[in-house]
């Protein structure tokens, strides 16, 4: 087993199951990478003057930063107060909301 695989499984034992978990997962996995890191390539050499379209790591970080407060409030407003993160049941929605905001704001 490679070092990367061992470290990933140790830090993230289950895959994300929601889009929000997937975003948090991607940002955690690529935490040490620069904002310019390309994560999703949509097109290459299609648009004149634009050699590439897609999403960079910095784009995802900015999306989370721009919307962290709203995401955190949505988490806090959950009816049953229980969410699942990486396969684990989390009952303290305020803790999760604060984690989201901390990740977005440094």
C-alpha positions, 0 to 999 in steps of 0.5 A: 500500500502506498504512503498516500493511500495509507495516509488518506485512509487513516485521515478519511476512512470512509468516502464522502456521501454528500456534495458538501462532504465531497468539497470538504474531502477534496479541500482536506486532501489537497490542503498542502497544494497551491490554489493554481492546482487544476482539479477539474478540466472541462475544456481545452483549446476550444475557446479562442484566447482561453486555452483551458476551462475548469476548476482550480483548487483556489476556486473551490477554496473561494467558493467555500469561503464565500458561502461558509456562513450560509452553509454553517447556518444551514447545518445549524438549522437542520431539523433533527440536529444530526448529520453524517460526516465521513460515515460517522454520526455527528450530533453537535451541529454547532461543532460541524458548522464551526468546523466549516467556517474555520476551514473557510476562514483559515 
